[in-house]
Amino acid sequence: LLWLVTYIGALFGLMLNHGINWISWLARYRILLVIVMLGTTVSVSWSLDAGVSAERVVHLIGSSIIAIYLGFMVPLLTILRVTAVVLAVIMLASIGAAFFVPGIGLEQYEGSIVWRGILNSKNALGFWAAIAVLLYIALWDSANSLFMKLCCLMMAVVSLFVLMMSESATSLLAMLIAGALSLYLFIAFRFKLGFVRMVVMAVLFGSLAAFAITSIDTAELVGRTGDLTGRGEVWRQT
């Protein structure tokens, strides 16, 4: 109910401040997002549990409306900085919970003890830690003072440590892929490469990635079996 009130509040704020202009903006510039949302909504009709799926569709659309509202009302850099502060609190509190309140901060996973911090699972902690690493690196580049650059660097290292302690292999792999893509875009925009040079660099990046995938057991690299902890068999049967 609290989330529903938040969704309605964001929708009301958009209509009050922008009328239907935000809807036309979605149709013109974010048509793929609209298609994905419509497809997700329609998928309720063939879901095995339509009630659960419908509830999640409401959350998907509602959280997207909140994101659009924030995007229209708050500058991007402000959003990133506020998010960085919130993630810093989560990372530091999770470290404190793991060391001083192990009943909350730790959990068992396949016979070993891993971190979940103040979140509900190791994968949730790993997800936000991976996001934090990328965010602090991005903010480090835009920081104006040496002190802020050092703070961003320190929190990136702390977040990476939390990610490793959570042993969330999916989040680690996703962070590496997102980091490689971000590096490519950073180089392309920073040096104002033309279309041809961007394509050449994309081919080089792709070739390096393909070489790494064929030469290195990426599953073992992130601490999982070649079958991705049984997921391969589940996918095959599905």
C-alpha positions as CSV (number, residue, x, y, z in Angstrom):
1,L,0.0,0.0,0.0
2,L,2.9,2.4,0.8
3,W,4.5,1.7,-2.6
4,L,1.1,2.2,-4.3
5,V,0.7,5.6,-2.6
6,T,4.3,6.5,-3.7
7,Y,3.5,5.5,-7.3
8,I,0.3,7.6,-7.4
9,G,2.2,10.6,-5.8
10,A,4.8,10.4,-8.5
11,L,2.2,10.2,-11.3
12,F,0.3,13.2,-9.7
13,G,3.5,15.2,-9.6
14,L,4.3,14.5,-13.3
15,M,0.7,15.5,-14.3
16,L,0.8,18.6,-12.2
17,N,4.1,19.9,-13.4
18,H,4.3,18.6,-17.0
19,G,0.7,17.7,-18.0
20,I,0.9,15.0,-20.8
21,N,4.2,16.2,-22.1
22,W,6.1,13.5,-20.3
23,I,3.9,10.9,-22.1
24,S,4.7,12.3,-25.5
25,W,8.3,12.4,-24.5
26,L,8.2,8.7,-23.7
27,A,6.5,7.9,-27.1
28,R,9.1,10.0,-29.0
29,Y,12.4,9.2,-27.2
30,R,11.8,6.0,-25.1
31,I,9.6,3.9,-27.4
32,L,11.6,0.8,-26.6
33,L,10.9,1.2,-22.9
34,V,7.2,1.6,-23.7
35,I,7.2,-1.6,-25.8
36,V,9.0,-3.6,-23.0
37,M,6.4,-2.4,-20.4
38,L,3.5,-3.2,-22.7
39,G,4.9,-6.6,-23.4
40,T,5.4,-7.3,-19.7
41,T,1.9,-6.2,-19.0
42,V,0.4,-8.5,-21.7
43,S,2.5,-11.4,-20.3
44,V,0.2,-11.6,-17.3
45,S,-2.4,-13.2,-19.6
46,W,-0.3,-16.4,-20.0
47,S,1.4,-16.4,-16.6
48,L,1.0,-19.5,-14.4
49,D,0.4,-17.2,-11.5
50,A,-1.4,-14.2,-12.9
51,G,-1.9,-12.6,-9.4
52,V,1.9,-12.5,-8.7
53,S,2.7,-11.4,-12.2
54,A,0.1,-8.6,-12.1
55,E,1.5,-7.3,-8.8
56,R,5.0,-7.2,-10.2
57,V,3.8,-5.4,-13.3
58,V,2.3,-2.7,-11.0
59,H,5.7,-2.4,-9.3
60,L,7.5,-2.3,-12.6
61,I,5.3,0.5,-14.0
62,G,5.1,2.3,-10.7
63,S,8.9,2.3,-10.1
64,S,9.4,3.5,-13.7
65,I,7.0,6.4,-13.1
66,I,9.1,7.3,-10.0
67,A,12.3,7.2,-12.1
68,I,10.7,9.4,-14.8
69,Y,9.5,11.8,-12.2
70,L,13.0,12.1,-10.6
71,G,14.5,12.5,-14.1
72,F,12.2,15.4,-14.9
73,M,12.4,17.1,-11.5
74,V,16.0,16.5,-10.2
75,P,19.3,17.1,-12.1
76,L,21.2,13.9,-13.0
77,L,24.3,14.8,-11.0
78,T,22.2,15.5,-7.9
79,I,20.5,12.1,-8.3
80,L,23.9,10.3,-8.6
81,R,25.4,12.1,-5.6
82,V,22.4,11.4,-3.4
83,T,22.5,7.7,-4.5
84,A,26.2,7.6,-3.7
85,V,25.6,8.8,-0.1
86,V,22.8,6.2,0.4
87,L,25.0,3.4,-1.0
88,A,27.9,4.5,1.2
89,V,25.6,4.1,4.2
90,I,24.5,0.7,3.0
91,M,28.1,-0.5,2.3
92,L,29.5,0.7,5.7
93,A,26.5,-0.5,7.6
94,S,26.8,-3.9,5.9
95,I,30.5,-4.2,6.9
96,G,29.5,-3.3,10.5
97,A,26.7,-5.9,10.5
98,A,29.1,-8.6,9.1
99,F,31.7,-8.0,11.8
100,F,29.6,-7.0,14.8
101,V,26.1,-8.5,14.2
102,P,26.9,-11.8,12.3
103,G,23.4,-13.1,12.9
104,I,22.1,-10.3,10.6
105,G,25.2,-9.7,8.4
106,L,26.1,-13.2,7.5
107,E,24.4,-16.2,5.9
108,Q,25.3,-19.7,4.8
109,Y,25.6,-20.5,1.1
110,E,26.6,-24.0,-0.2
111,G,28.5,-24.7,3.0
112,S,30.4,-21.5,3.3
113,I,29.7,-18.2,5.2
114,V,29.0,-15.2,3.0
115,W,28.0,-11.6,3.6
116,R,24.5,-10.3,3.2
117,G,25.0,-7.1,5.3
118,I,21.9,-5.2,6.1
119,L,20.1,-6.5,3.0
120,N,17.9,-9.6,2.7
121,S,20.4,-11.8,0.8
122,K,23.9,-12.0,-0.5
123,N,22.8,-11.4,-4.1
124,A,21.0,-8.2,-3.1
125,L,24.2,-7.0,-1.3
126,G,26.3,-8.0,-4.3
127,F,24.0,-6.2,-6.7
128,W,24.1,-2.9,-4.9
129,A,27.9,-3.3,-4.3
130,A,28.5,-3.7,-8.0
131,I,26.3,-0.6,-8.7
132,A,28.3,1.3,-6.1
133,V,31.7,0.4,-7.6
134,L,30.6,1.7,-11.0
135,L,28.9,4.8,-9.5
136,Y,31.9,5.9,-7.5
137,I,34.2,5.5,-10.4
138,A,31.9,7.6,-12.5
139,L,31.7,10.3,-9.8
140,W,35.4,10.2,-9.3
141,D,35.8,11.6,-12.8
142,S,33.3,14.4,-12.2
143,A,34.6,15.3,-8.7
144,N,35.9,18.9,-8.4
145,S,38.2,18.5,-5.4
146,L,41.0,16.2,-4.4
147,F,39.1,15.3,-1.2
148,M,36.0,14.2,-3.1
149,K,38.1,12.2,-5.6
150,L,39.8,10.4,-2.6
151,C,36.3,9.7,-1.0
152,C,35.0,8.2,-4.3
153,L,38.1,6.1,-4.7
154,M,37.9,4.9,-1.1
155,M,34.2,3.9,-1.4
156,A,34.9,2.2,-4.7
157,V,37.5,0.0,-3.0
158,V,35.1,-0.6,0.0
159,S,32.2,-1.5,-2.3
160,L,34.5,-3.9,-4.3
161,F,35.5,-5.6,-1.0
162,V,31.8,-5.9,0.0
163,L,31.0,-7.4,-3.5
164,M,33.8,-10.0,-3.1
165,M,32.7,-10.9,0.4
166,S,29.1,-11.4,-0.8
167,E,30.4,-14.0,-3.4
168,S,27.6,-12.9,-5.8
169,A,29.1,-14.2,-9.0
170,T,26.3,-12.8,-11.2
171,S,26.8,-9.3,-9.9
172,L,30.6,-9.6,-10.3
173,L,30.3,-10.7,-13.9
174,A,27.7,-8.0,-14.7
175,M,30.0,-5.3,-13.1
176,L,32.9,-6.5,-15.3
177,I,30.8,-6.4,-18.5
178,A,29.3,-3.0,-17.6
179,G,32.7,-1.7,-16.7
180,A,34.1,-2.7,-20.0
181,L,31.2,-1.1,-21.9
182,S,31.5,2.1,-19.8
183,L,35.3,2.2,-20.6
184,Y,34.5,2.0,-24.3
185,L,32.0,4.8,-24.1
186,F,34.3,6.9,-22.0
187,I,37.1,6.6,-24.5
188,A,34.8,7.3,-27.4
189,F,33.2,10.4,-26.0
190,R,36.3,11.8,-24.2
191,F,38.4,11.7,-27.3
192,K,35.5,12.6,-29.6
193,L,36.1,9.6,-31.9
194,G,34.2,9.6,-35.2
195,F,31.9,6.8,-36.3
196,V,34.5,4.8,-38.1
197,R,36.9,4.9,-35.2
198,M,34.2,4.0,-32.8
199,V,33.3,0.9,-34.9
200,V,37.0,-0.1,-35.2
201,M,37.4,0.2,-31.4
202,A,34.1,-1.7,-30.8
203,V,35.5,-4.5,-33.0
204,L,38.7,-4.5,-31.0
205,F,36.9,-4.6,-27.7
206,G,34.6,-7.4,-29.0
207,S,37.6,-9.4,-30.2
208,L,39.3,-9.1,-26.9
209,A,36.1,-10.2,-25.1
210,A,35.6,-13.2,-27.4
211,F,39.3,-14.2,-26.9
212,A,38.8,-14.0,-23.1
213,I,35.6,-16.0,-23.2
214,T,37.1,-18.8,-25.3
215,S,40.5,-18.9,-23.4
216,I,39.3,-18.4,-19.8
217,D,36.7,-20.4,-17.9
218,T,34.7,-17.3,-16.9
219,A,32.5,-19.4,-14.6
220,E,35.5,-20.6,-12.6
221,L,36.8,-17.0,-12.7
222,V,33.9,-15.8,-10.7
223,G,33.9,-18.8,-8.4
224,R,31.2,-21.0,-10.0
225,T,31.1,-24.3,-11.8
226,G,31.0,-24.5,-15.6
227,D,27.2,-25.3,-15.3
228,L,26.7,-22.0,-13.4
229,T,25.7,-23.7,-10.2
230,G,23.1,-25.9,-11.9
231,R,21.5,-23.1,-13.9
232,G,22.5,-24.7,-17.2
233,E,20.4,-27.8,-16.5
234,V,17.4,-25.8,-15.4
235,W,17.7,-23.7,-18.6
236,R,18.0,-26.9,-20.8
237,Q,14.9,-28.4,-19.3
238,T,13.0,-25.1,-19.6
